[in-house]
Amino acid sequence: MTGVARWMYDTASQHNEHTLAAGLTHLFGDAVCPHCGHVFGVADRRETTNEGLSEASC
């Protein structure tokens, strides 16, 4: 993680918010579509859609 994502993670960790810090690693990480194998950034995909991730998004 870099930039704001890293700052958020570090801040959560410093304040013993370990569940939040762990969630941020998922939000700002990558995922793989189970249907086509495409790798995408979770936060990037979430930002581009109001419905969130779905099976039909490949």
C-alpha positions in Angstrom: 0.0 0.0 0.0 1.1 3.5 -0.7 -0.2 7.1 -0.2 -3.4 7.6 1.7 -4.1 3.9 1.9 -0.8 3.3 3.7 -1.5 6.3 6.0 -4.9 4.9 6.9 -3.4 1.5 7.6 -0.6 2.9 9.8 -2.9 5.1 11.7 -5.4 2.2 12.4 -2.5 0.0 13.5 -1.0 2.7 15.8 -4.4 3.0 17.5 -4.8 -0.7 18.0 -7.6 -0.9 15.5 -6.4 -4.2 14.1 -9.7 -5.3 12.6 -9.9 -2.0 10.6 -6.2 -2.3 9.6 -6.8 -5.9 8.3 -9.9 -4.7 6.4 -7.9 -1.9 4.7 -5.5 -4.5 3.4 -8.4 -6.2 1.6 -10.0 -3.0 0.4 -6.7 -1.7 -1.1 -5.5 -5.0 -2.3 -6.1 -7.0 -5.5 -8.7 -9.7 -6.2 -9.0 -12.3 -9.0 -12.3 -12.8 -10.9 -13.3 -16.5 -10.4 -14.9 -16.6 -13.8 -12.2 -15.1 -16.1 -9.1 -14.9 -13.9 -8.8 -11.1 -14.4 -6.8 -9.4 -11.6 -8.3 -6.1 -10.4 -7.9 -3.6 -7.6 -10.8 -3.9 -5.2 -10.9 -0.2 -4.4 -10.6 0.8 -8.0 -13.5 -1.5 -9.0 -15.6 -0.3 -6.2 -15.0 3.3 -7.1 -16.3 2.7 -10.6 -19.6 1.1 -9.7 -22.5 1.9 -7.3 -23.5 -1.8 -7.1 -20.1 -3.1 -6.0 -18.5 -6.3 -7.2 -20.7 -8.8 -8.8 -20.4 -11.9 -10.9 -21.5 -10.1 -14.0 -18.7 -7.5 -13.7 -16.1 -9.3 -15.8 
